[in-house]
Amino acid sequence: MTTILGLSGSLRRASLNSGLLRAARDGAPEGVTIRIGDISGVPLYDGDLEAANGTPPAVAELNRQLAQADGLLLVTPEYNNGIPGVFKNVIDWMSRGDGLALFANKPVAVIGASPGGFGTTLAQAHWLPVLRTLRTRPWWDGRLMVSRAGGLFDADGTLTDDKTRQMLADFIAGFAASLKTGQETS
């Protein structure tokens, strides 16, 4: 069994990116489980809070899930041409202390959905220096940016477009296959 931890960088109930993550989970190939992590309980990073109380429970749970995962799937919105602050904050918390070692050599794929015409091109590119700093192993063989996504999801944030579902299933199958072989791709 291959396990992927999936994180959506949006807190909104009917988020396009949370819907994309759910569709990825539902369309994962046999033998692949995508576990959806919950970022909603992660507080803003505060070094004083960390010094006084240690790692918040929500962060400890995400780190536990990351430790058990064969790969990490980041499903990123794009805000003002970059990474959403709430999502970066989660990764900043997770990489504190012993959490940093969990990212080293961890295969990571990045996807995203946006109502705009460029998908999440700039946010995905914005993740690259972060992933490099964390010493992850980004998966370069696939790319998925869902543009004009407002018409592809229903009011509850559920992906309804069959073509996008198929592209997503192909992407997840490719990422999962790379995890099974353990091969780094270029």
C-alpha positions as CSV (number, residue, x, y, z in Angstrom):
1,M,0.0,0.0,0.0
2,T,1.3,3.5,-0.9
3,T,0.2,6.3,1.3
4,I,0.2,10.0,0.3
5,L,-0.5,12.8,2.7
6,G,-2.6,15.4,0.9
7,L,-2.8,19.0,2.2
8,S,-5.0,21.7,0.8
9,G,-3.9,25.2,1.4
10,S,-7.4,26.7,1.8
11,L,-9.6,26.9,4.8
12,R,-12.7,27.8,2.9
13,R,-15.6,25.3,3.2
14,A,-16.3,25.1,-0.6
15,S,-12.6,25.6,-1.6
16,L,-11.7,24.6,-5.2
17,N,-8.4,23.2,-3.9
18,S,-10.0,21.2,-1.1
19,G,-12.4,19.8,-3.7
20,L,-9.4,19.0,-6.0
21,L,-7.8,17.1,-3.1
22,R,-10.9,15.1,-2.4
23,A,-11.2,14.2,-6.1
24,A,-7.5,13.1,-6.0
25,R,-8.3,10.9,-3.0
26,D,-11.4,9.5,-4.6
27,G,-9.6,8.9,-8.0
28,A,-6.4,7.4,-6.6
29,P,-5.5,4.1,-8.2
30,E,-5.9,0.8,-6.4
31,G,-3.2,0.3,-3.7
32,V,-2.8,4.0,-3.2
33,T,-4.4,5.9,-0.2
34,I,-4.4,9.7,0.0
35,R,-4.9,10.8,3.6
36,I,-6.2,14.3,3.8
37,G,-4.5,16.3,6.6
38,D,-6.4,19.0,8.4
39,I,-4.6,22.4,8.6
40,S,-7.5,24.3,10.2
41,G,-6.2,24.0,13.8
42,V,-2.7,25.2,13.1
43,P,-2.1,28.6,14.8
44,L,0.0,31.4,13.3
45,Y,3.6,30.6,14.0
46,D,4.9,32.4,17.1
47,G,8.3,31.5,18.6
48,D,7.1,32.5,22.0
49,L,4.2,30.1,21.8
50,E,6.5,27.4,20.6
51,A,9.0,28.0,23.5
52,A,6.2,28.0,26.1
53,N,4.1,25.1,24.8
54,G,6.1,23.2,22.2
55,T,4.5,21.9,19.1
56,P,0.8,22.5,18.8
57,P,-1.3,19.3,18.7
58,A,-2.6,20.0,15.1
59,V,1.0,20.3,13.9
60,A,2.1,17.2,15.8
61,E,-0.7,15.3,14.1
62,L,0.3,16.5,10.7
63,N,3.9,15.6,11.4
64,R,2.8,12.1,12.5
65,Q,0.9,11.8,9.2
66,L,3.9,13.0,7.2
67,A,6.2,10.5,8.9
68,Q,3.8,7.7,7.9
69,A,3.4,8.9,4.3
70,D,5.4,7.7,1.3
71,G,4.8,11.1,-0.4
72,L,3.3,14.5,0.1
73,L,0.7,16.2,-2.2
74,L,0.4,20.0,-1.8
75,V,-2.8,21.3,-3.3
76,T,-2.2,25.1,-3.5
77,P,-4.4,28.0,-4.1
78,E,-2.7,31.1,-5.6
79,Y,-3.2,34.4,-3.8
80,N,-1.6,37.6,-5.2
81,N,0.6,35.5,-7.5
82,G,2.1,33.4,-4.7
83,I,1.7,30.9,-1.9
84,P,-1.2,31.5,0.5
85,G,0.1,32.6,3.9
86,V,-2.0,30.1,5.8
87,F,-0.4,27.2,3.8
88,K,3.1,28.5,4.2
89,N,2.5,28.9,7.9
90,V,1.5,25.2,8.2
91,I,4.7,24.1,6.5
92,D,6.8,26.5,8.6
93,W,5.3,25.0,11.8
94,M,5.7,21.4,10.5
95,S,9.4,21.9,9.7
96,R,10.3,23.2,13.1
97,G,12.7,21.2,15.3
98,D,12.5,17.4,14.6
99,G,9.9,18.1,11.9
100,L,12.5,19.3,9.5
101,A,13.9,15.8,9.1
102,L,10.5,14.5,8.0
103,F,10.8,16.6,4.8
104,A,14.3,15.4,3.8
105,N,14.1,13.4,0.6
106,K,10.3,13.2,0.9
107,P,8.7,13.0,-2.6
108,V,6.4,16.0,-3.1
109,A,3.9,16.8,-5.9
110,V,2.2,20.2,-6.2
111,I,-1.1,20.9,-7.9
112,G,-3.7,23.6,-7.7
113,A,-6.9,25.1,-9.0
114,S,-7.8,28.7,-9.6
115,P,-10.7,30.6,-11.1
116,G,-8.2,32.6,-13.2
117,G,-6.8,31.7,-16.5
118,F,-3.3,30.7,-15.4
119,G,-4.2,28.0,-12.9
120,T,-1.8,28.2,-10.0
121,T,1.4,28.6,-12.1
122,L,3.0,31.2,-10.0
123,A,2.1,29.6,-6.6
124,Q,3.5,26.3,-7.8
125,A,6.7,28.0,-8.9
126,H,6.7,29.9,-5.5
127,W,6.8,26.6,-3.7
128,L,10.0,25.5,-5.3
129,P,12.5,27.5,-3.1
130,V,10.6,26.3,-0.1
131,L,10.7,22.6,-1.1
132,R,14.4,23.0,-2.0
133,T,15.2,24.5,1.4
134,L,13.3,21.6,3.1
135,R,15.4,19.2,1.0
136,T,12.4,17.4,-0.4
137,R,12.4,15.5,-3.7
138,P,9.9,17.3,-6.0
139,W,8.2,15.2,-8.6
140,W,9.0,16.9,-11.9
141,D,7.3,14.4,-14.3
142,G,3.8,15.7,-13.8
143,R,2.2,19.1,-13.8
144,L,-1.4,19.9,-13.0
145,M,-2.8,23.4,-12.9
146,V,-6.6,23.7,-13.2
147,S,-7.5,27.1,-14.6
148,R,-10.9,28.6,-14.9
149,A,-11.9,26.1,-12.2
150,G,-15.0,28.0,-11.1
151,G,-17.0,26.2,-13.8
152,L,-15.6,22.8,-13.0
153,F,-16.8,22.5,-9.4
154,D,-20.2,22.7,-7.9
155,A,-21.3,25.1,-5.1
156,D,-20.0,22.7,-2.5
157,G,-16.5,22.5,-4.0
158,T,-17.0,19.1,-5.6
159,L,-15.2,18.5,-8.9
160,T,-17.8,17.8,-11.6
161,D,-15.7,17.9,-14.8
162,D,-14.9,14.5,-16.1
163,K,-11.9,15.7,-18.2
164,T,-10.3,17.3,-15.2
165,R,-11.0,14.2,-13.1
166,Q,-9.2,12.0,-15.7
167,M,-6.2,14.4,-15.8
168,L,-6.1,14.3,-12.0
169,A,-6.3,10.5,-11.9
170,D,-3.5,10.3,-14.4
171,F,-1.4,12.7,-12.4
172,I,-1.9,10.8,-9.1
173,A,-1.2,7.5,-10.8
174,G,2.1,8.9,-12.2
175,F,3.1,10.3,-8.8
176,A,2.1,7.1,-7.0
177,A,4.1,5.0,-9.5
178,S,7.2,7.1,-8.9
179,L,6.8,6.4,-5.2
180,K,6.5,2.6,-5.7
181,T,9.6,2.5,-7.9
182,G,11.6,4.8,-5.6
183,Q,13.1,6.4,-8.7
184,E,13.9,10.0,-8.8
185,T,12.6,11.6,-12.0
186,S,14.0,14.5,-13.9
